[in-house]
């Protein structure tokens, strides 16, 4: 009997020691959605549910070595990028994606932190626009990131559409999903494919355990593409997965806890609440 080939997805992103976001969230998402996940670490962070205490970028040569090691043996049907700390690493990743001719590339442009503070300098922002976006199957910025990238203010659903259109027609991505989760009302995201807009709406889950939602959405989209799903189907699957993982989340630590990526494995009910101190 010939074994079934498992789809493979690589995350090129930062490490979150608290395991709520970054490669930890990505690998959990890949496992939950039935694809084999690998990673190339771009940054090591010391963080928890309250905040980030320290961050150490990995040298570009080591990032390149990780990518090449995976591609030389395991391969990748899709790649998802997250935190890329600086222009040198951005250009390195863009070059390796081109060299290895990766078929599906999901770029989550991590440009701001939870407080809205910008993480990138102008050189890195320009490298992302000019070197990385033209290699993207889809980019998945939130409203703050999309505003930084396009220079547009984003306050309404029409603004989401305008930003998504600019990301494709001006910055070179093939498709763009602009996430409106930080806006008021239902959680609404807009996909633009160069011709048409699709709107994805879900209920807003009122929980502090929302650390890693952007990472999880992007990695879930990458998992869907690796499994051969059409992009709109992959986006809908990803949005449904994030919503369910937030609904089943549970408290870890004193701040913004993680999603429950394995909610289906653990059962429909969230684990017991932590006892009060």
C-alpha positions as CSV (number, residue, x, y, z in Angstrom):
1,X,0.0,0.0,0.0
2,X,1.4,3.4,-1.0
3,X,1.2,5.8,2.0
4,X,-0.9,8.9,1.6
5,X,1.2,12.1,1.1
6,X,0.5,14.5,3.8
7,X,0.4,18.2,2.8
8,X,3.3,20.2,4.2
9,X,3.4,23.9,5.4
10,X,6.3,25.9,6.6
11,X,6.0,28.9,9.0
12,X,8.7,31.5,8.7
13,X,8.1,33.5,11.8
14,X,9.1,34.4,15.4
15,X,9.1,32.2,18.4
16,X,6.6,33.1,21.2
17,X,7.8,31.6,24.5
18,X,4.3,31.9,25.9
19,X,3.1,29.8,22.9
20,X,0.1,32.0,22.1
21,X,1.3,33.4,18.8
22,X,4.2,33.0,16.4
23,X,5.4,29.6,15.2
24,X,3.9,27.9,18.2
25,X,0.4,29.1,17.2
26,X,1.2,28.2,13.6
27,X,2.4,24.7,14.3
28,X,-0.7,24.0,16.5
29,X,-2.9,25.3,13.7
30,X,-1.2,23.1,11.1
31,X,-1.6,20.0,13.3
32,X,-5.2,20.7,14.1
33,X,-6.1,21.1,10.4
34,X,-4.3,18.0,9.2
35,X,-1.1,19.2,7.6
36,X,2.5,18.6,8.6
37,X,4.1,21.8,9.9
38,X,7.7,22.9,9.8
39,X,9.3,26.2,10.7
40,X,12.2,28.6,10.2
41,X,12.6,30.9,13.2
42,X,13.3,34.6,12.5
43,X,13.2,35.9,16.1
44,X,13.3,34.5,19.6
45,X,11.1,36.4,22.0
46,X,10.7,36.3,25.8
47,X,7.0,36.9,26.2
48,X,3.9,35.8,28.1
49,X,0.3,36.7,28.2
50,X,1.1,40.1,29.6
51,X,3.7,41.4,27.1
52,X,7.1,41.0,25.4
53,X,10.1,41.3,27.7
54,X,12.9,40.8,25.1
55,X,13.4,39.8,21.5
56,X,16.5,38.5,19.6
57,X,16.5,38.5,15.8
58,X,18.1,35.5,14.1
59,X,20.9,36.3,11.6
60,X,19.6,36.2,8.0
61,X,22.1,33.5,7.1
62,X,20.6,31.2,9.8
63,X,17.1,32.0,8.6
64,X,18.2,31.1,5.0
65,X,19.8,27.9,6.3
66,X,16.6,26.8,8.0
67,X,14.5,27.4,4.9
68,X,16.9,25.6,2.7
69,X,17.2,22.6,5.0
70,X,13.4,22.1,5.0
71,X,13.1,22.6,1.3
72,X,16.0,20.2,0.5
73,X,14.3,17.3,2.3
74,X,10.7,17.8,3.4
75,X,9.5,20.5,1.1
76,X,6.5,22.8,1.4
77,X,3.2,23.0,-0.4
78,X,2.6,26.4,1.2
79,X,4.6,28.9,3.3
80,X,3.2,31.3,5.8
81,X,5.3,34.2,7.0
82,X,4.9,36.1,10.2
83,X,7.3,38.3,12.1
84,X,10.3,39.3,9.9
85,X,12.4,41.6,12.0
86,X,14.1,43.9,9.5
87,X,14.8,44.6,5.9
88,X,17.7,42.1,5.6
89,X,15.6,39.2,6.8
90,X,12.6,40.3,4.6
91,X,14.8,40.4,1.5
92,X,16.4,37.0,2.5
93,X,13.0,35.4,2.8
94,X,11.7,36.9,-0.4
95,X,14.8,35.6,-2.3
96,X,14.4,32.0,-0.9
97,X,10.7,31.9,-1.7
98,X,11.6,32.8,-5.3
99,X,14.5,30.4,-5.4
100,X,12.4,27.5,-4.2
101,X,9.4,28.4,-6.3
102,X,6.9,28.0,-3.5
103,X,3.5,27.6,-5.0
104,X,1.4,29.2,-2.2
105,X,2.7,32.0,0.0
106,X,0.6,33.5,2.8
107,X,2.1,36.7,4.2
108,X,0.9,38.0,7.6
109,X,2.7,41.3,7.8
110,X,3.4,41.7,11.5
111,X,4.0,45.5,11.6
112,X,2.5,46.6,14.9
113,X,2.1,45.1,18.4
114,X,-1.1,44.6,20.3
115,X,-0.9,48.2,21.6
116,X,-0.7,49.5,18.0
117,X,3.0,50.5,18.3
118,X,4.9,50.2,15.0
119,X,7.6,47.5,15.0
120,X,9.3,48.3,11.7
121,X,11.4,51.1,10.3
122,X,10.9,52.6,6.9
123,X,13.5,50.4,5.2
124,X,11.8,47.3,6.4
125,X,8.4,48.5,5.4
126,X,9.7,49.3,1.9
127,X,11.4,45.9,1.6
128,X,8.1,44.2,2.5
129,X,6.3,46.2,-0.1
130,X,8.8,45.8,-2.9
131,X,10.4,42.4,-2.3
132,X,7.9,40.3,-0.4
133,X,4.5,41.3,-1.5
134,X,5.0,40.5,-5.2
135,X,5.7,36.9,-4.1
136,X,2.5,36.6,-2.1
137,X,-0.5,34.4,-3.0
138,X,-2.4,36.4,-0.3
139,X,-1.5,39.0,2.3
140,X,-3.5,39.2,5.5
141,X,-3.0,42.5,7.3
142,X,-5.2,43.8,10.1
143,X,-6.6,47.4,9.8
144,X,-3.5,49.0,11.4
145,X,-1.1,47.1,9.2
146,X,-3.1,47.7,6.0
147,X,-3.2,51.4,6.9
148,X,0.6,51.5,7.3
149,X,1.1,49.7,4.0
150,X,-1.3,51.6,1.9
151,X,-1.4,55.0,3.6
152,X,-5.2,54.8,3.8
153,X,-7.4,55.4,6.8
154,X,-9.6,52.4,7.6
155,X,-12.8,52.9,9.5
156,X,-15.6,51.3,7.5
157,X,-16.2,48.3,5.4
158,X,-15.7,50.3,2.2
159,X,-12.3,51.3,3.7
160,X,-11.5,47.6,4.0
161,X,-12.3,47.1,0.4
162,X,-10.2,50.1,-0.7
163,X,-7.2,48.9,1.3
164,X,-7.5,45.3,-0.1
165,X,-7.7,46.7,-3.6
166,X,-4.6,48.9,-3.0
167,X,-2.6,45.9,-1.6
168,X,-3.2,44.0,-4.9
169,X,-3.2,46.7,-7.5
170,X,-0.5,49.0,-6.1
171,X,1.7,46.7,-4.0
172,X,1.6,43.6,-6.1
173,X,0.0,40.9,-4.0
174,X,-2.2,38.5,-6.0
175,X,-4.9,38.5,-3.3
176,X,-5.5,40.4,-0.1
177,X,-7.5,39.7,3.0
178,X,-7.9,42.8,5.2
179,X,-9.0,41.8,8.7
180,X,-11.6,44.1,10.3
181,X,-11.6,42.4,13.7
182,X,-10.6,45.6,15.5
183,X,-13.5,47.5,14.1
184,X,-16.9,47.7,15.8
185,X,-19.7,45.2,15.1
186,X,-19.4,41.7,13.7
187,X,-15.9,40.4,12.9
188,X,-15.7,41.2,9.1
189,X,-12.8,40.5,6.7
190,X,-12.7,41.4,3.1
191,X,-10.9,39.4,0.3
192,X,-10.0,41.0,-3.0
193,X,-8.7,38.8,-5.8
194,X,-7.9,41.5,-8.4
195,X,-11.4,41.5,-9.8
196,X,-14.0,40.8,-7.1
197,X,-14.6,41.4,-3.4
198,X,-15.8,38.7,-1.0
199,X,-16.9,39.6,2.6
200,X,-16.5,37.1,5.4
201,X,-18.5,37.9,8.6
202,X,-18.6,36.0,11.9
203,X,-19.8,36.6,15.4
204,X,-17.5,38.7,17.6
205,X,-16.3,36.5,20.5
206,X,-16.0,38.5,23.7
207,X,-12.9,37.0,25.4
208,X,-9.5,38.3,26.6
209,X,-8.0,35.0,25.2
210,X,-7.3,36.3,21.8
211,X,-3.5,36.3,21.5
212,X,-2.4,34.8,18.2
213,X,-5.6,35.3,16.2
214,X,-3.8,36.8,13.3
215,X,-1.2,34.1,13.2
216,X,-3.8,31.4,13.4
217,X,-5.9,32.9,10.6
218,X,-3.0,33.1,8.3
219,X,-1.6,29.7,9.1
220,X,-5.1,28.2,8.7
221,X,-5.4,29.8,5.2
222,X,-2.0,28.3,4.4
223,X,-3.1,24.9,5.6
224,X,-6.2,25.1,3.3
225,X,-4.1,26.1,0.3
226,X,-1.7,23.2,0.9
227,X,-4.7,20.9,0.9
228,X,-5.7,22.2,-2.5
229,X,-8.6,24.3,-1.4
230,X,-9.6,27.4,-3.5
231,X,-8.6,30.6,-1.7
232,X,-12.2,31.7,-0.8
233,X,-12.8,28.3,0.7
234,X,-9.5,28.3,2.6
235,X,-10.4,31.8,4.0
236,X,-13.8,30.7,5.1
237,X,-12.4,27.5,6.7
238,X,-9.8,29.6,8.5
239,X,-12.3,32.1,9.8
240,X,-14.5,29.4,11.1
241,X,-11.5,27.7,12.8
242,X,-10.4,30.9,14.5
243,X,-14.0,31.6,15.7
244,X,-14.4,28.1,17.2
245,X,-10.9,28.3,18.8
246,X,-11.7,31.6,20.4
247,X,-15.1,30.3,21.6
248,X,-13.4,27.3,23.3
249,X,-10.4,29.3,24.7
250,X,-9.5,29.2,28.4
251,X,-7.4,31.4,30.8
252,X,-3.7,30.9,30.8
253,X,-1.7,33.5,32.7
254,X,-2.8,37.0,33.8
255,X,-3.2,38.7,30.4
256,X,-4.4,37.8,26.9
257,X,-4.5,34.0,26.7
258,X,-4.2,31.8,23.7
259,X,-6.8,30.3,21.5
260,X,-7.8,26.6,21.9
261,X,-6.4,25.3,18.7
262,X,-7.3,21.7,19.6
263,X,-10.9,22.4,20.6
264,X,-12.2,19.5,18.5
265,X,-9.7,17.1,20.0
266,X,-10.5,18.3,23.6
267,X,-14.2,18.2,23.1
268,X,-16.8,20.8,22.7
269,X,-16.4,22.2,26.2
270,X,-13.5,24.3,27.2
271,X,-11.2,22.9,30.0
272,X,-12.2,23.9,33.5
273,X,-11.5,27.5,34.6
274,X,-8.4,28.1,36.6
275,X,-9.1,28.3,40.3
276,X,-9.0,31.7,41.9
277,X,-5.7,32.4,43.8
